[in-house]
Amino acid sequence: MTYTAAAATGVVVAVLIDVFALRSRVVLGRVFWCTYPIIFGFQLLSNGILTGRGVVLYNPDDILGVRLVYAPVEDLAFGFALIVLTLSLWVRLSAGSRPGPDPSEPPAPPR
């Protein structure tokens, strides 16, 4: 499996887990998309440092070749998948520790 295929698979799996398995639906929320550019900026910075200085090297046969601040776009896809999965788990697990209704359950009908 190439790095490109693994990155694409990671994104698809993370979104499916978020929306259907955990039902936290982080990627469907406005807050996620308003704050993701902050995460993305820092990801570009760290990836740029690591790949620009040669700390991390990639086999050109395993990537698309498109780079953003030295890092292959596949790194950005992996980063997206990791953030989505982490936030989904956080939301789902923290929902159980708060008093009140489960956000994944439909609201009770009015009396």
Secondary structure, DSSP 4 states (H G I P E B T S, - for coil): --HHHHHHHHHHHHHHIIIIIS---GGGSHHHHHHHHHHHHHHHHHHHHHHHTTSS---GGGS---EETTEEHHHHHHHHHHHHHHHHHHHHHHHTTSSS--TTSPPPPP-
